[in-house]
Amino acid sequence: MRLCRFRRADDADARARLGFVHGDQVSEIPEPVATGLAALIEDAEPAARLADLAGQAELRRISLGSVTLLPPVDAQEVWAAGVTYERSRQARMDESEFSASAYDRVYAAERPEIFFKALPAKVSGPGDPIGVRADSRWTVPEPELALLMNAAGRVVGCTIGNDVSARDIEGENLLYLPQAKVYRHSCALGPWLVLGATEAEVRSWKVRMDIVRAGECVFSDATSLSRIRRSFDELAAFLFRSQDLPYGACLLTGTGIVPPDDFTLRPGDEVLVEIDGIGCLRNPVVTV
């Protein structure tokens, strides 16, 4: 089941709504059911509850092309797990001799690297810009599976994420990680949430990234989500350890696709991230 947040073109108050995506149409979830994601994901079986609702014939159907899709989070903070793929471990070691041993150790350590990424209001949605810092010479997109969890830390759905990163800033000193990772337009999510898929099913999917520049694809690569080293429940448990996240959270699970060291994003590029079973997230690149 695909659940989206969207805004109708005919909405005078530009209010965010929830709906089911069926092909090229959105079925709007009526109020008071659609009081926000936080309430929906607290249900014992949100996928089953929403599946019953989706079967109602009286739901209003709207063309997908006539709505604006919004990031599939409303009150949920976005966090991220790092160095969960062998490819990411090697890339981080290559970018910084100073921090190489830290990245090497955390890959195999019991405790994963988990860091704050974005407040929900700062997340870019489908078609929104992602940013290159004006003080960075080497910025890359990081295509990732993103997990949506409720307030109890239970994984209830997934979407596509882009953890944009200034690798030169991070590589200069590991303590600069927040500046390399957390800035305006550094996080994108979308196009919608997929509910009801098991971890085994999700791990059978592939993630692909294409970067288009002046109409030409200048980078393309793919990998399998089965390469994520840690289980979804393990990552969720560490995120919620000693934490209060009353609206739930969205967790980026790391990247296994890393462009070559001589590649950097440029303003005007477009980044496309596709995951089997979810869809495609597109974002243009701007300077921030």
N, C-alpha and C positions, 0 to 999 in steps of 0.2 A: 504494500500500500504506500502511495506517495502523498504526503501531506505538505502543503505549502502555506506560506504567509504571502499575502498579496494585497494590492491596493487597486480598487476599481477606478476606471477612468471617469465614471459618472458620480463618484463620491465627492460631495462638496467639502466634507470635513477631512478628506484624505486619510480615513481611518484604516488601520491594518486589519485584515480579515484572514480567516483560516479556510482552507478548502482542500478537496481531494483532486488530484490530477489524474485525468483519464484521457490518454492520447493527447488531443489538441484542445481539450476542454478542462475547465475547473468547476467542480461542484462546490458551491459555497456552503459552509457549515453555519447554520443559523444560531443566533443567540437564543437562550443563554448558554447553550452548549459551548460555543466558541468564545470562552472568556479569556483565552490565552493559552499558550503552550504549557506554562507551569502547571495549570490546573489539569490539563488533559493528560500529561505524562505521569501524574500522580495516581492515575487509575490503576487498579491491580492488573488489568489486562487492556492497556490502551489500544493495541492493534485490533483486538476482538471487538471492543466497544465501538471503535470508529468504523470497523468493517460493517457492523450492523447499521450504523448511521448512513454509511455510503450507499447502502442498498435502497435507501428511501427514494421513491420516484419523484417526490415533490421538491427535492433540493434544486435550487436555482443553478443552472448551468451557464457558464460564461466562456467565451473563446479565450484560450490561453494567450493568444496574440494580442488581446485587447486589455490585458491587465499588466500591472507592474509587479514582478516577483520581488519579494523582500527577503533579507537574510532569514534563514529558518531558525532564528533565536529571537526571543523578546526580552526576557529578564535574565537569561542564563549568561554567566560569565564564560569567556572562552579561555581555556588553558591549553597547553601543548606538552607533549612528551618528545624528548629529543633522543637521537642516537638509538633508535629502535630497529634500524636496518644496518646490516654490515656495510652497505654502500655509503650510508650516511656517516658511520663511524670512520671509515677511511677518508672521506672527504674532509671531515672536521680535523682529523689528524694532519692531513696534507696542508690545510689552510693556515695552520699555526703550530710551529715548533714549540712555542711557549706553552700551549695548552694541550699538546698532543697526548700526554699521558693521562690527563683528566678524561678526555673523550674515550680513550682506550679502556680505561678502568670502568667507566659508567656503563659501557655496553654490556659487560658481563656481570656487573654488580647486582646485588639483591635489590637495592633501591634504584628505581629509574630516575632519569632527569625529568622533572616536571616544572614548568614555569608558566607564569601568567602571560597571556597573549593580548586579550582585548576585552573591553566592556562591550556589552551587546549593542549599545548605541553607536559604537565606532566600527562595527563590522560592515564591510562592503558586501552587497548582494550581487545577484546576476546582472552583468552589464555595468555595474558600478566600477569606478577606478581602483586600481591598486597602485601603490606608490614606490618610487625610487627616492631615497633621501638625497637632498641636494649636496650633502657632505659625504656621500658614499661614491666610490669609484667602481664597486663590484657588488651588485645586487642581483639576487636570483629569486625566482618563485620556487616554492616547495609544495608540490602537489601531495595531498594527504587525505586519508580517510578520517572523517571526524565523527565521533561518537556522542550522541545526546544521552545524558543521564538525568534521572529524576533526583529529588532531594535526598533519597536514601542511597544514591550511588549506583542504582540499577540501570544498565544500558537498555534504552527503550527504542533507539533508532539510530540512523546514521545518515551522513550527508557528505558532500565533497568540501574540502578545505584547501586554502592556499596560504601557507605560512611564509609570507614574503620576508626575506632576510638580507641584511647588509653584511655580506661575508667578510669584507675587509675590516669592518668595525669589530665584529666578533673575533676575527682572527688576530687582531692587534692585541687584545687582552680579553680573557674570558669574563672579566668583571664588567665588560662593556655589553654583555649579552642583552640587557634590557633595552639599550639604545639601538642595538642591531635588530631587535625583534619587535619592539613595541613603539610604534609611531603612527602617524596618520596614514590611513589606507594600507596598513601592513597586513591586514587579515581579511580574507574573503571566504564566504560560505554560501553554499547553494547547489543546485537551484531549489531543492526541496528536501524533505526528510523521507527516508524509507523506513517504515515500521514493520516489524514482524519477521525480519530476516534473522536467521541464526548466525552465530559466529562462524560455524563451519561453512555456511553458504557464502557469507561475506568474504571469507578467506579464499574462496575459489575464484573471486573476481580479480580482474586486472585494473590497474590505474595507468592512464596514458596522459602525457602532456605534450602539447604542440605550442610553439611560440612563433607567431606570425609577425613579420616585419615588412612593411611596404608591399603587402600582398604575397609575400613569399615565406614559406615555412623555413625558419633558420635553425630550429632545434626540435627534435621529436624523439621520445623515448617512452618505454613502458616497463612495468614490472608487476609482479604478483603480490597481492595483499597477504599471501601466505608467508611472505618473507618477514613480516613483522615479528620480532623476536618474542615479545611478551603477549600474554593473553589479554583480552579486553577487560575481563574481570580484575586481573592483576593491576592494570593501569588505573582502573576506576577506584580500586581499593586504596591505592597510594594517593590518588588525588583527594579522596574524601577523608584520609587519615588526619585527625586533629583539625578538620575544616568544617565550617558551617556554610553550606551552599543551599539556602532554603528554596531557591527556585530551580535547582538542578544546575547542570553545567554542560558545556560542550568541550570535548577534549580532542585535539588534533593528535594523531597517533604516530607522527614521524613520516619522513620521506625516504623513498628508495630510489628517487630519480634526481640526479645531480648533473647540471650542465657542466661542460668542460671549464677549466679554470680561466680560460681566456674569454669566456662569455659573460656579458652583463646585460641586464634589461635596459632598454632605452625608452624614453617617452615616445608614445605612438605605437609601441608594440601591443599585441593582443595575446593573452595567455589563455589557452583552452585546456582544461583539466577534465578528463572523462573517466568515470568508473563504471564498469559493468554493473548492471542492476540498479544504478542510480540515475545517471544522465551526464550532462556536460555543464560545466561552469565556465563562463567566458568573462574576462575582465580586461579592459584597456589599461595601459600603463601611463602614469603621469609623474611629474616631478613634484615632490612635496618638501 
